[in-house]
């Protein structure tokens, strides 16, 4: 091999390494689907197909002993789907603490419930902010229901979160129980709720309803601060083939949108290229001076699997804070182009160590929280104004004292100070 071939080979290797470092490697998530029996393959074929389009699905039953959520201290899957509402004995890998550890590792959990749910799941959901009423009656709606249902338990609803379900999917058919956000947790995201005329009776029908109207969540989510998500569907029928095939309902399209969000393939935000500089300049300074006008900019992107990866995120509710213990400046970040946000403000007349902070929390999106430290110094001696307008009265009093002293000295030195003779 001659020198020219060796040089060409080295050059190609360097180019390949640079491309591999800079390239966005997008791989499909690994999904573990746990079912009670393999019959779910025949009753929920279309739902399983939707999950297969999103990632690599491994379906197992609770009786099998070969599967694990974690191995050697590392999680094996990105999402676990639990379709075991009537199981009597919950495997050790699906108990409350195991699910909490899986969620804390930044992984996603989808729970498909029915009229009952194992106690381990309800305790886990309670700790996450979702209250699931075991044994409660189905949600009822006497105005929005299917005509063939005499009990009005086969209801329809269009009250959904448009940041999660972005397509116009029409009305959703539902038959099952409802959940509530009893503790008003800010992490809970109502995805599909009952209409204003719906209600859920308690197990004792003589008692007051458990939930009324949009308080009753049919599909609920939890957006963790670490980016992980919990999604709870209160009906096995809702995602079954029989409901997906119903005419004039949007269950199929709703499922596609829902599982994209639930598996973390949509609504994940990130930031990059944080820049700040004095207005009129382009380079970032180590220290800013009080009262300077500075420009801050950042690029915010959203991950959307259906659009091929990271895309510009466009919104009108991002804010920037310039804080030192408390915010001294709070201003809007205005979208300029291609996900780039910018804001210009004046540095406060206080020196110290400040932080540029963005704390963006919007239902349906992962939290976007980041900050950068920045030092602010006072004026140098040669930067102060020579005469300060606020000090003019003191200047006048000083010069009037000088003038008064000169007048007194002149009169004292150049006038006759002899005593006046008395007649």
C-alpha contacts under 8 A as a table, 3 or more apart, distances in Angstrom:
res1	aa1	res2	aa2	distance
1	X	5	X	6.32
1	X	6	X	6.88
2	X	5	X	5.52
2	X	6	X	6.48
3	X	6	X	5.08
3	X	7	X	6.12
4	X	7	X	5.17
4	X	8	X	6.19
5	X	8	X	5.08
5	X	9	X	6.12
6	X	9	X	5.11
6	X	10	X	6.24
7	X	10	X	5.18
7	X	11	X	6.17
8	X	11	X	5.07
8	X	12	X	6.20
9	X	12	X	5.17
9	X	13	X	6.22
10	X	13	X	5.08
10	X	14	X	6.25
11	X	14	X	5.18
11	X	15	X	6.28
12	X	15	X	5.10
12	X	16	X	6.11
13	X	16	X	5.05
13	X	17	X	6.17
14	X	17	X	5.13
14	X	18	X	6.24
15	X	18	X	5.16
15	X	19	X	6.17
16	X	19	X	5.14
16	X	20	X	6.09
17	X	20	X	5.11
17	X	21	X	6.19
18	X	21	X	5.21
18	X	22	X	6.25
19	X	22	X	5.26
19	X	23	X	5.73
20	X	23	X	5.31
26	X	309	X	7.17
28	X	54	X	6.73
28	X	55	X	4.73
28	X	56	X	6.64
29	X	54	X	7.33
29	X	55	X	4.80
29	X	56	X	6.33
29	X	77	X	7.51
29	X	78	X	5.75
29	X	79	X	7.47
29	X	263	X	7.91
30	X	55	X	5.74
30	X	56	X	4.93
30	X	57	X	6.32
30	X	58	X	7.85
30	X	76	X	7.79
30	X	77	X	4.99
30	X	78	X	5.28
30	X	79	X	6.56
31	X	51	X	7.96
31	X	55	X	6.41
31	X	56	X	5.78
31	X	57	X	4.70
31	X	58	X	6.21
31	X	77	X	5.79
31	X	78	X	6.04
31	X	79	X	4.81
31	X	80	X	5.68
31	X	81	X	7.30
32	X	57	X	5.85
32	X	58	X	4.97
32	X	59	X	6.09
32	X	60	X	7.54
32	X	77	X	6.44
32	X	79	X	6.31
32	X	80	X	4.68
32	X	81	X	6.09
33	X	57	X	6.74
33	X	58	X	5.98
33	X	59	X	4.65
33	X	60	X	6.23
33	X	80	X	5.83
33	X	81	X	4.56
33	X	82	X	6.20
33	X	83	X	7.46
34	X	59	X	6.01
34	X	60	X	5.13
34	X	61	X	5.46
34	X	62	X	6.51
34	X	80	X	7.46
34	X	81	X	6.03
34	X	82	X	5.10
34	X	83	X	6.01
34	X	84	X	7.08
35	X	38	X	6.95
35	X	40	X	7.03
35	X	59	X	7.34
35	X	60	X	6.31
35	X	61	X	4.85
35	X	62	X	6.41
35	X	82	X	6.57
35	X	83	X	5.00
35	X	84	X	5.41
36	X	61	X	5.29
36	X	62	X	5.70
36	X	63	X	7.73
36	X	83	X	7.15
36	X	84	X	5.42
36	X	87	X	6.90
37	X	40	X	6.57
37	X	61	X	5.82
37	X	62	X	7.88
38	X	41	X	5.89
38	X	60	X	7.99
38	X	61	X	7.00
39	X	42	X	5.59
39	X	43	X	6.60
40	X	43	X	5.05
40	X	44	X	5.44
40	X	45	X	7.38
41	X	44	X	5.67
41	X	45	X	5.31
41	X	48	X	7.48
42	X	45	X	5.56
43	X	240	X	5.97
43	X	241	X	5.95
43	X	242	X	7.88
44	X	47	X	5.43
44	X	48	X	6.34
44	X	239	X	6.86
44	X	240	X	4.72
44	X	241	X	5.34
45	X	48	X	5.25
45	X	49	X	6.21
45	X	240	X	7.69
45	X	241	X	6.49
46	X	49	X	4.91
46	X	50	X	6.27
46	X	240	X	7.54
46	X	241	X	6.08
46	X	244	X	7.64
47	X	50	X	5.09
47	X	51	X	6.46
47	X	239	X	6.29
47	X	240	X	7.02
47	X	241	X	7.55
47	X	255	X	7.23
48	X	51	X	5.09
48	X	52	X	6.19
49	X	52	X	4.96
49	X	53	X	6.29
50	X	53	X	5.16
50	X	54	X	6.62
50	X	255	X	7.75
50	X	256	X	6.24
50	X	259	X	7.74
51	X	54	X	5.13
51	X	55	X	6.20
51	X	56	X	7.81
51	X	57	X	6.82
51	X	259	X	7.06
52	X	55	X	5.20
52	X	56	X	5.76
52	X	57	X	5.71
53	X	56	X	7.98
54	X	260	X	7.05
54	X	265	X	7.89
60	X	64	X	6.80
60	X	67	X	7.51
61	X	64	X	5.58
62	X	65	X	7.80
62	X	90	X	7.82
62	X	91	X	6.81
64	X	67	X	7.13
68	X	71	X	6.76
68	X	76	X	7.47
68	X	93	X	6.82
69	X	75	X	5.78
69	X	76	X	5.70
69	X	77	X	6.53
69	X	93	X	6.64
69	X	102	X	7.68
70	X	73	X	6.19
70	X	74	X	5.34
70	X	75	X	4.20
70	X	76	X	5.51
70	X	77	X	8.00
71	X	74	X	5.43
71	X	75	X	6.36
71	X	76	X	6.77
75	X	78	X	7.60
75	X	102	X	7.33
75	X	105	X	7.85
77	X	80	X	7.00
77	X	107	X	7.76
78	X	107	X	5.22
78	X	108	X	6.33
78	X	263	X	7.70
79	X	107	X	5.86
79	X	108	X	4.56
79	X	109	X	5.67
79	X	110	X	7.51
79	X	263	X	6.09
80	X	108	X	6.48
80	X	109	X	5.07
80	X	110	X	6.22
81	X	109	X	6.07
81	X	110	X	4.63
81	X	111	X	6.01
81	X	112	X	7.67
82	X	109	X	7.67
82	X	110	X	6.05
82	X	111	X	4.83
82	X	112	X	6.15
83	X	111	X	6.31
83	X	112	X	5.08
83	X	113	X	6.99
84	X	87	X	5.62
84	X	112	X	7.40
84	X	113	X	7.46
84	X	117	X	7.81
85	X	112	X	7.06
85	X	113	X	5.17
85	X	114	X	5.80
85	X	115	X	7.88
85	X	116	X	5.96
85	X	117	X	4.62
85	X	118	X	6.34
86	X	114	X	7.94
86	X	116	X	6.32
86	X	117	X	6.16
86	X	118	X	6.74
87	X	90	X	6.61
87	X	117	X	7.93
87	X	118	X	6.56
88	X	118	X	7.07
90	X	94	X	6.35
90	X	95	X	6.50
90	X	118	X	7.44
90	X	120	X	7.43
91	X	94	X	5.47
91	X	95	X	6.68
92	X	95	X	5.45
92	X	98	X	7.49
93	X	98	X	5.71
93	X	99	X	7.58
94	X	98	X	5.87
94	X	99	X	5.91
94	X	120	X	7.92
95	X	98	X	5.40
95	X	99	X	6.19
95	X	120	X	5.53
95	X	121	X	7.36
96	X	99	X	5.27
96	X	100	X	6.19
96	X	120	X	5.34
96	X	121	X	6.64
96	X	123	X	6.85
96	X	124	X	5.27
97	X	100	X	4.99
97	X	101	X	6.14
98	X	101	X	5.17
98	X	102	X	6.20
99	X	102	X	5.00
99	X	103	X	6.11
99	X	124	X	7.45
100	X	103	X	5.07
100	X	104	X	6.02
100	X	124	X	7.30
101	X	104	X	5.01
101	X	105	X	6.26
102	X	105	X	5.26
102	X	106	X	7.11
102	X	107	X	5.95
102	X	108	X	7.87
103	X	106	X	5.41
103	X	107	X	5.03
103	X	108	X	6.23
103	X	109	X	7.17
103	X	228	X	6.26
103	X	229	X	7.55
103	X	230	X	7.99
104	X	107	X	7.14
104	X	226	X	7.37
104	X	228	X	7.54
105	X	228	X	7.95
106	X	226	X	5.86
106	X	227	X	6.11
106	X	228	X	4.55
106	X	229	X	8.00
107	X	228	X	5.17
107	X	229	X	7.08
108	X	228	X	5.31
108	X	229	X	4.82
108	X	230	X	5.81
108	X	262	X	6.93
108	X	263	X	6.05
108	X	264	X	7.26
109	X	229	X	6.40
109	X	230	X	4.77
109	X	231	X	6.29
109	X	262	X	7.66
109	X	263	X	7.94
110	X	230	X	5.84
110	X	231	X	4.71
110	X	232	X	5.92
110	X	233	X	7.84
110	X	262	X	6.93
111	X	230	X	7.77
111	X	231	X	6.19
111	X	232	X	4.79
111	X	233	X	6.28
112	X	232	X	5.91
112	X	233	X	4.78
112	X	234	X	6.22
112	X	235	X	6.59
112	X	236	X	6.21
113	X	116	X	6.86
113	X	117	X	6.00
113	X	232	X	7.20
113	X	233	X	5.93
113	X	234	X	4.79
113	X	235	X	5.56
113	X	236	X	6.21
114	X	117	X	6.66
114	X	176	X	6.29
114	X	177	X	6.87
114	X	234	X	5.80
114	X	235	X	4.99
114	X	236	X	5.70
115	X	134	X	6.88
115	X	135	X	6.33
115	X	136	X	7.44
115	X	137	X	7.88
115	X	138	X	7.59
115	X	176	X	6.47
115	X	177	X	6.04
115	X	234	X	7.95
115	X	235	X	7.73
116	X	134	X	5.41
116	X	135	X	6.17
117	X	121	X	6.67
117	X	122	X	6.72
117	X	134	X	6.61
118	X	121	X	5.45
118	X	122	X	6.54
119	X	122	X	5.05
119	X	123	X	6.10
120	X	123	X	5.34
120	X	124	X	6.23
121	X	124	X	5.02
121	X	125	X	6.09
122	X	125	X	5.03
122	X	126	X	5.99
122	X	131	X	7.35
122	X	132	X	6.21
123	X	126	X	5.02
123	X	127	X	6.28
124	X	127	X	5.29
124	X	128	X	6.39
125	X	128	X	4.87
125	X	129	X	6.26
125	X	130	X	5.16
125	X	131	X	6.58
125	X	132	X	7.47
126	X	129	X	5.15
126	X	130	X	5.13
126	X	131	X	5.29
126	X	132	X	7.53
127	X	130	X	7.51
128	X	222	X	7.14
129	X	181	X	6.10
129	X	182	X	7.18
129	X	183	X	6.41
129	X	184	X	7.53
129	X	185	X	5.69
129	X	187	X	7.55
129	X	188	X	6.48
129	X	222	X	7.83
130	X	179	X	6.60
130	X	180	X	5.97
130	X	181	X	5.20
130	X	182	X	6.99
130	X	188	X	7.25
130	X	220	X	7.89
131	X	179	X	5.65
131	X	180	X	5.25
131	X	181	X	6.15
131	X	182	X	6.24
132	X	178	X	7.14
132	X	179	X	4.95
132	X	180	X	6.87
133	X	136	X	5.43
133	X	177	X	7.87
133	X	178	X	7.58
133	X	179	X	6.81
135	X	203	X	6.43
136	X	177	X	6.97
136	X	200	X	7.76
136	X	201	X	6.99
136	X	202	X	5.51
136	X	203	X	4.87
137	X	177	X	6.56
137	X	200	X	6.49
137	X	201	X	5.80
137	X	202	X	6.36
137	X	203	X	6.10
138	X	153	X	6.35
138	X	175	X	7.06
138	X	176	X	5.15
138	X	177	X	4.57
138	X	178	X	7.22
138	X	200	X	6.48
138	X	201	X	7.65
139	X	153	X	6.14
139	X	175	X	7.42
139	X	176	X	6.44
139	X	177	X	5.60
139	X	178	X	6.27
139	X	198	X	6.85
139	X	199	X	5.79
139	X	200	X	4.63
139	X	201	X	7.37
140	X	151	X	7.82
140	X	152	X	5.66
140	X	153	X	4.83
140	X	154	X	7.70
140	X	155	X	6.92
140	X	198	X	5.56
140	X	199	X	5.57
140	X	200	X	6.22
141	X	144	X	5.65
141	X	145	X	6.28
141	X	152	X	5.78
141	X	153	X	6.71
141	X	155	X	6.11
141	X	195	X	7.88
141	X	197	X	5.97
141	X	198	X	4.31
141	X	199	X	6.59
142	X	145	X	6.60
142	X	152	X	5.70
142	X	197	X	7.27
142	X	198	X	7.31
143	X	197	X	6.76
144	X	155	X	5.73
144	X	156	X	5.54
144	X	157	X	7.16
144	X	195	X	7.76
144	X	197	X	7.80
145	X	149	X	7.27
145	X	152	X	5.73
145	X	153	X	7.17
145	X	154	X	5.66
145	X	155	X	3.97
145	X	156	X	5.45
146	X	149	X	5.66
146	X	152	X	7.28
146	X	154	X	5.93
146	X	155	X	6.18
146	X	156	X	7.31
147	X	150	X	7.43
149	X	152	X	5.43
149	X	153	X	6.87
149	X	154	X	6.08
150	X	153	X	7.98
151	X	154	X	7.80
152	X	155	X	6.45
153	X	175	X	5.93
153	X	176	X	7.69
154	X	173	X	6.94
154	X	174	X	5.81
154	X	175	X	4.85
155	X	173	X	5.89
155	X	174	X	5.40
155	X	175	X	6.38
156	X	171	X	6.04
156	X	172	X	5.26
156	X	173	X	4.58
156	X	174	X	6.00
157	X	171	X	5.49
157	X	172	X	5.31
157	X	173	X	6.86
157	X	174	X	7.79
157	X	192	X	7.81
157	X	193	X	7.27
157	X	194	X	5.97
157	X	195	X	5.81
158	X	170	X	6.63
158	X	171	X	4.95
158	X	172	X	6.32
158	X	192	X	7.69
158	X	195	X	7.32
159	X	192	X	5.85
159	X	193	X	5.56
159	X	194	X	6.60
159	X	195	X	6.23
159	X	214	X	7.82
160	X	165	X	7.01
160	X	190	X	7.61
160	X	191	X	5.32
160	X	192	X	4.36
160	X	193	X	6.34
161	X	164	X	5.60
161	X	165	X	6.03
161	X	190	X	6.76
161	X	191	X	4.89
161	X	192	X	6.57
161	X	364	X	7.85
162	X	165	X	4.88
162	X	166	X	5.09
162	X	167	X	7.89
163	X	166	X	5.96
163	X	363	X	7.38
163	X	364	X	5.42
163	X	365	X	7.74
164	X	191	X	6.89
164	X	257	X	7.13
164	X	258	X	6.84
164	X	261	X	6.43
164	X	267	X	7.69
164	X	364	X	5.48
165	X	168	X	7.85
165	X	191	X	7.74
165	X	254	X	6.79
165	X	257	X	5.46
165	X	258	X	6.42
166	X	257	X	7.19
167	X	253	X	7.94
167	X	257	X	7.55
169	X	172	X	7.90
169	X	249	X	7.81
169	X	250	X	4.85
169	X	251	X	7.68
169	X	253	X	5.89
169	X	254	X	6.10
170	X	248	X	7.87
170	X	249	X	6.34
170	X	250	X	5.29
171	X	248	X	7.70
171	X	249	X	5.39
171	X	250	X	5.71
171	X	251	X	7.88
172	X	249	X	5.61
172	X	250	X	5.40
172	X	251	X	5.45
172	X	254	X	7.65
173	X	238	X	6.67
173	X	243	X	7.07
173	X	249	X	6.43
173	X	250	X	7.71
173	X	251	X	6.67
174	X	235	X	7.07
174	X	237	X	7.28
174	X	238	X	5.40
175	X	235	X	6.22
175	X	237	X	6.66
175	X	238	X	6.80
176	X	218	X	7.95
176	X	234	X	5.87
176	X	235	X	4.72
176	X	236	X	7.74
176	X	237	X	7.73
177	X	200	X	7.90
177	X	218	X	7.15
177	X	234	X	5.55
177	X	235	X	6.77
178	X	200	X	7.26
178	X	216	X	5.49
178	X	217	X	5.38
178	X	218	X	5.02
178	X	219	X	7.96
178	X	234	X	6.02
179	X	216	X	5.76
179	X	217	X	4.96
179	X	218	X	6.43
179	X	219	X	7.93
179	X	220	X	7.63
179	X	234	X	7.42
180	X	211	X	7.18
180	X	215	X	6.31
180	X	216	X	5.67
180	X	217	X	5.91
181	X	184	X	5.28
181	X	185	X	6.65
181	X	188	X	7.07
181	X	215	X	7.70
182	X	185	X	7.83
184	X	188	X	7.86
185	X	188	X	5.70
186	X	189	X	7.81
187	X	222	X	5.45
187	X	223	X	5.39
187	X	224	X	6.56
188	X	220	X	7.12
188	X	221	X	5.74
188	X	222	X	4.48
188	X	223	X	6.50
189	X	220	X	5.89
189	X	221	X	4.84
189	X	222	X	5.68
189	X	223	X	6.94
189	X	363	X	6.03
189	X	364	X	6.73
190	X	193	X	6.65
190	X	217	X	6.16
190	X	219	X	6.72
190	X	220	X	4.75
190	X	221	X	6.28
191	X	217	X	7.49
191	X	218	X	7.74
191	X	219	X	5.42
191	X	220	X	5.20
191	X	221	X	6.64
192	X	217	X	6.05
192	X	218	X	5.39
192	X	219	X	4.89
192	X	220	X	6.77
193	X	213	X	7.76
193	X	214	X	5.27
193	X	215	X	7.13
193	X	216	X	5.70
193	X	217	X	4.30
193	X	218	X	5.13
193	X	219	X	6.81
194	X	197	X	7.76
194	X	198	X	5.69
194	X	199	X	7.72
194	X	213	X	5.59
194	X	214	X	5.15
194	X	215	X	7.51
194	X	216	X	5.68
194	X	217	X	6.43
194	X	218	X	6.64
195	X	198	X	5.47
195	X	213	X	5.41
195	X	214	X	5.91
196	X	212	X	7.43
196	X	213	X	4.05
196	X	214	X	5.91
197	X	212	X	7.64
197	X	213	X	5.62
198	X	212	X	6.08
198	X	213	X	4.90
198	X	214	X	7.83
199	X	209	X	6.62
199	X	210	X	7.63
199	X	211	X	5.70
199	X	212	X	4.31
199	X	213	X	5.78
199	X	216	X	7.17
200	X	209	X	5.45
200	X	210	X	5.47
200	X	211	X	5.31
200	X	212	X	6.48
200	X	216	X	7.37
201	X	204	X	7.62
201	X	205	X	5.89
201	X	207	X	7.66
201	X	208	X	7.00
201	X	209	X	4.36
201	X	210	X	5.69
201	X	211	X	7.51
202	X	205	X	5.60
202	X	206	X	7.98
202	X	207	X	6.32
202	X	208	X	6.88
202	X	209	X	5.57
202	X	210	X	5.44
204	X	207	X	5.76
205	X	208	X	7.55
205	X	209	X	7.91
209	X	212	X	6.78
211	X	215	X	5.66
211	X	216	X	5.32
212	X	215	X	5.65
212	X	216	X	6.14
213	X	216	X	6.07
214	X	217	X	6.84
217	X	220	X	6.01
218	X	233	X	6.53
218	X	234	X	5.63
218	X	235	X	7.88
219	X	231	X	7.33
219	X	232	X	5.70
219	X	233	X	4.69
219	X	234	X	6.19
220	X	231	X	5.83
220	X	232	X	5.32
220	X	233	X	6.81
221	X	229	X	6.84
221	X	230	X	5.35
221	X	231	X	4.33
221	X	232	X	6.20
221	X	262	X	7.92
222	X	229	X	5.49
222	X	230	X	4.92
222	X	231	X	6.52
223	X	227	X	6.68
223	X	228	X	6.35
223	X	229	X	4.94
223	X	230	X	6.86
223	X	363	X	7.76
223	X	364	X	7.38
223	X	365	X	7.58
223	X	366	X	6.65
224	X	227	X	5.31
224	X	228	X	5.11
224	X	229	X	5.83
224	X	366	X	7.61
225	X	228	X	7.31
225	X	366	X	7.35
225	X	367	X	6.16
226	X	367	X	7.81
227	X	268	X	7.42
227	X	366	X	5.28
227	X	367	X	6.83
228	X	264	X	7.46
229	X	262	X	6.32
229	X	263	X	7.59
229	X	264	X	7.27
230	X	262	X	6.99
231	X	262	X	5.97
233	X	236	X	7.59
235	X	238	X	5.38
235	X	239	X	7.49
236	X	239	X	6.00
236	X	240	X	6.50
237	X	240	X	4.94
237	X	242	X	7.59
237	X	243	X	6.55
238	X	243	X	5.90
238	X	244	X	7.65
238	X	251	X	6.95
239	X	243	X	6.62
239	X	244	X	6.65
239	X	251	X	7.02
239	X	252	X	7.67
239	X	255	X	6.95
240	X	243	X	5.55
240	X	244	X	6.22
241	X	244	X	4.89
241	X	245	X	6.02
242	X	245	X	5.38
242	X	246	X	6.58
243	X	246	X	5.23
243	X	251	X	6.65
244	X	249	X	7.86
244	X	250	X	7.60
244	X	251	X	5.31
244	X	252	X	4.87
245	X	252	X	7.68
246	X	249	X	6.08
250	X	253	X	5.43
250	X	254	X	5.86
251	X	254	X	4.92
251	X	255	X	6.01
252	X	255	X	5.21
252	X	256	X	6.53
253	X	256	X	5.15
253	X	257	X	6.42
254	X	257	X	5.27
254	X	258	X	5.97
255	X	258	X	4.98
255	X	259	X	6.00
256	X	259	X	5.57
256	X	260	X	6.40
257	X	260	X	5.38
257	X	261	X	6.64
258	X	261	X	5.35
258	X	262	X	6.06
259	X	262	X	4.79
259	X	263	X	5.91
260	X	263	X	5.59
260	X	264	X	6.49
260	X	265	X	5.10
260	X	266	X	5.81
260	X	305	X	7.82
261	X	264	X	5.26
261	X	265	X	5.78
261	X	266	X	5.02
261	X	267	X	6.61
262	X	265	X	7.58
263	X	266	X	7.98
264	X	267	X	7.12
264	X	268	X	6.69
265	X	268	X	7.27
265	X	303	X	6.62
265	X	304	X	5.70
265	X	305	X	5.37
266	X	302	X	7.39
266	X	303	X	5.52
266	X	304	X	4.44
266	X	305	X	6.44
267	X	302	X	6.06
267	X	303	X	6.21
267	X	304	X	6.81
267	X	364	X	6.48
267	X	365	X	4.61
267	X	366	X	6.35
268	X	302	X	5.43
268	X	303	X	5.22
268	X	304	X	7.70
268	X	365	X	5.89
268	X	366	X	5.11
269	X	300	X	6.95
269	X	301	X	5.66
269	X	302	X	4.53
269	X	303	X	6.48
269	X	313	X	7.89
269	X	365	X	6.89
269	X	366	X	5.87
269	X	367	X	7.22
269	X	368	X	6.40
270	X	300	X	5.83
270	X	301	X	5.45
270	X	302	X	6.50
270	X	368	X	6.71
271	X	274	X	7.80
271	X	298	X	6.87
271	X	299	X	5.61
271	X	300	X	4.52
271	X	301	X	6.27
271	X	368	X	7.76
272	X	298	X	6.31
272	X	299	X	5.37
272	X	300	X	6.66
273	X	297	X	7.84
273	X	298	X	5.59
273	X	299	X	5.98
274	X	296	X	7.61
274	X	297	X	5.88
274	X	298	X	4.50
274	X	299	X	7.07
275	X	284	X	7.19
275	X	296	X	5.82
275	X	297	X	5.25
275	X	298	X	6.37
276	X	283	X	7.91
276	X	284	X	5.79
276	X	294	X	6.83
276	X	295	X	5.41
276	X	296	X	4.28
276	X	297	X	6.25
277	X	281	X	6.36
277	X	282	X	6.01
277	X	283	X	5.87
277	X	284	X	4.72
277	X	285	X	6.53
277	X	294	X	5.48
277	X	295	X	5.53
277	X	296	X	6.84
278	X	281	X	5.46
278	X	282	X	7.34
278	X	283	X	7.92
278	X	284	X	7.57
278	X	285	X	7.90
278	X	292	X	7.06
278	X	293	X	5.95
278	X	294	X	4.23
278	X	295	X	6.18
279	X	282	X	7.97
279	X	293	X	5.79
279	X	294	X	5.14
279	X	295	X	5.95
279	X	344	X	7.91
285	X	288	X	6.51
286	X	374	X	7.37
286	X	375	X	7.09
287	X	374	X	6.77
287	X	375	X	5.00
287	X	376	X	5.52
287	X	377	X	6.65
288	X	292	X	7.07
288	X	347	X	7.98
288	X	374	X	7.83
288	X	375	X	6.47
288	X	376	X	4.84
288	X	377	X	6.29
289	X	292	X	5.82
289	X	347	X	7.54
289	X	351	X	7.91
289	X	376	X	5.51
289	X	377	X	5.07
289	X	378	X	5.85
289	X	379	X	6.43
290	X	347	X	5.51
290	X	348	X	5.94
290	X	349	X	5.09
290	X	350	X	6.37
290	X	351	X	6.49
290	X	376	X	6.31
290	X	377	X	6.30
290	X	378	X	5.74
290	X	379	X	6.97
291	X	346	X	5.61
291	X	347	X	4.72
291	X	348	X	5.63
291	X	349	X	5.63
292	X	346	X	5.57
292	X	347	X	5.36
293	X	344	X	6.87
293	X	345	X	5.60
293	X	346	X	4.32
293	X	347	X	6.21
294	X	344	X	5.62
294	X	345	X	5.78
294	X	346	X	6.28
294	X	347	X	7.15
295	X	342	X	7.02
295	X	343	X	5.72
295	X	344	X	4.30
295	X	345	X	6.69
296	X	342	X	5.62
296	X	343	X	5.39
296	X	344	X	6.31
297	X	340	X	6.87
297	X	341	X	5.43
297	X	342	X	4.24
297	X	343	X	6.53
298	X	340	X	5.66
298	X	341	X	5.40
298	X	342	X	6.68
299	X	312	X	7.94
299	X	338	X	7.94
299	X	339	X	5.31
299	X	340	X	4.22
299	X	341	X	6.11
300	X	312	X	6.43
300	X	313	X	5.73
300	X	339	X	5.30
300	X	340	X	6.43
300	X	341	X	7.52
301	X	310	X	6.03
301	X	311	X	5.45
301	X	312	X	4.54
301	X	313	X	4.74
301	X	339	X	6.24
302	X	310	X	5.45
302	X	311	X	5.40
302	X	312	X	6.18
302	X	313	X	5.39
303	X	309	X	5.34
303	X	310	X	4.39
303	X	311	X	6.30
304	X	307	X	5.52
304	X	308	X	6.62
304	X	309	X	5.35
304	X	310	X	6.29
304	X	311	X	7.12
305	X	308	X	5.22
305	X	309	X	5.30
306	X	309	X	7.57
307	X	310	X	7.88
307	X	311	X	7.57
311	X	339	X	7.98
312	X	338	X	5.37
312	X	339	X	4.27
312	X	340	X	7.95
313	X	338	X	7.80
313	X	339	X	5.14
314	X	335	X	6.87
314	X	339	X	5.93
315	X	318	X	6.97
315	X	335	X	7.25
316	X	333	X	7.77
316	X	334	X	6.86
316	X	335	X	7.15
317	X	332	X	7.17
317	X	333	X	7.63
318	X	332	X	6.05
318	X	333	X	5.39
318	X	334	X	7.62
318	X	358	X	7.79
318	X	360	X	6.42
319	X	330	X	6.92
319	X	331	X	5.69
319	X	332	X	4.45
319	X	333	X	5.25
319	X	358	X	6.33
319	X	359	X	7.43
319	X	360	X	7.36
320	X	329	X	7.97
320	X	330	X	5.77
320	X	331	X	5.42
320	X	332	X	6.09
320	X	333	X	6.23
320	X	343	X	7.93
320	X	356	X	6.98
320	X	357	X	5.91
320	X	358	X	5.13
320	X	359	X	7.73
321	X	327	X	6.01
321	X	328	X	7.52
321	X	329	X	5.55
321	X	330	X	4.50
321	X	331	X	6.57
321	X	355	X	7.82
321	X	356	X	5.90
321	X	357	X	5.10
321	X	358	X	6.42
322	X	327	X	5.65
322	X	328	X	5.82
322	X	329	X	5.00
322	X	330	X	6.55
322	X	354	X	6.49
322	X	355	X	5.59
322	X	356	X	4.85
322	X	357	X	6.31
323	X	326	X	5.28
323	X	327	X	4.01
323	X	328	X	5.47
323	X	329	X	6.87
323	X	354	X	5.39
323	X	355	X	5.29
323	X	356	X	6.75
323	X	357	X	7.31
324	X	327	X	6.37
324	X	328	X	7.15
324	X	352	X	7.60
324	X	353	X	6.54
324	X	354	X	4.74
324	X	355	X	6.53
327	X	330	X	6.55
328	X	348	X	6.76
329	X	348	X	7.57
331	X	343	X	7.38
331	X	345	X	7.87
332	X	343	X	6.75
333	X	341	X	5.53
333	X	342	X	5.30
333	X	343	X	5.19
334	X	341	X	5.20
334	X	342	X	5.36
334	X	343	X	6.31
335	X	339	X	6.67
335	X	340	X	5.88
335	X	341	X	4.39
335	X	342	X	6.56
336	X	339	X	7.27
336	X	340	X	5.57
336	X	341	X	5.63
336	X	342	X	6.79
337	X	340	X	5.41
337	X	341	X	7.57
348	X	351	X	7.88
350	X	376	X	7.66
350	X	378	X	7.56
351	X	375	X	7.66
351	X	376	X	4.88
351	X	377	X	4.97
351	X	378	X	5.78
352	X	375	X	5.95
352	X	376	X	5.30
352	X	377	X	6.49
353	X	373	X	6.91
353	X	374	X	5.85
353	X	375	X	4.53
353	X	376	X	6.20
354	X	373	X	5.84
354	X	374	X	5.15
354	X	375	X	5.97
354	X	376	X	7.03
355	X	371	X	6.16
355	X	372	X	5.32
355	X	373	X	4.36
355	X	374	X	5.60
356	X	371	X	5.27
356	X	372	X	5.13
356	X	373	X	6.44
356	X	374	X	7.22
357	X	369	X	7.51
357	X	370	X	5.95
357	X	371	X	4.22
357	X	372	X	6.67
358	X	368	X	7.28
358	X	369	X	5.59
358	X	370	X	5.61
358	X	371	X	6.30
359	X	367	X	7.71
359	X	368	X	6.03
359	X	369	X	4.50
359	X	370	X	6.77
360	X	367	X	6.02
360	X	368	X	5.03
360	X	369	X	6.15
361	X	365	X	7.38
361	X	366	X	7.33
361	X	367	X	5.05
361	X	368	X	6.58
362	X	365	X	5.70
362	X	366	X	7.57
362	X	367	X	7.15
379	X	382	X	7.84
379	X	383	X	5.57
379	X	384	X	6.43
380	X	383	X	5.20
380	X	384	X	7.04
381	X	384	X	6.01
385	X	388	X	6.19
387	X	391	X	7.57
388	X	391	X	5.45
388	X	392	X	7.04
389	X	392	X	5.44
390	X	393	X	7.53
391	X	394	X	5.35
391	X	395	X	6.36
392	X	395	X	4.95
392	X	396	X	6.23
393	X	396	X	5.11
393	X	397	X	6.24
394	X	397	X	5.06
394	X	398	X	6.10
395	X	398	X	5.19
395	X	399	X	6.28
396	X	399	X	5.30
396	X	400	X	5.99
397	X	400	X	5.08
397	X	401	X	6.20
398	X	401	X	5.20
398	X	402	X	6.49
399	X	402	X	4.98
399	X	403	X	6.23
400	X	403	X	5.07
400	X	404	X	6.03
401	X	404	X	5.08
401	X	405	X	6.11
402	X	405	X	5.17
402	X	406	X	6.34
403	X	406	X	5.18
403	X	407	X	6.25
404	X	407	X	5.17
404	X	408	X	6.14
405	X	408	X	5.12
405	X	409	X	6.12
406	X	409	X	5.10
406	X	410	X	6.07
407	X	410	X	5.18
407	X	411	X	6.23
408	X	411	X	5.29
408	X	412	X	6.04
409	X	412	X	5.03
409	X	413	X	6.09
410	X	413	X	5.35
410	X	414	X	5.94
411	X	414	X	5.54
411	X	415	X	5.65
412	X	415	X	6.15
412	X	417	X	7.90
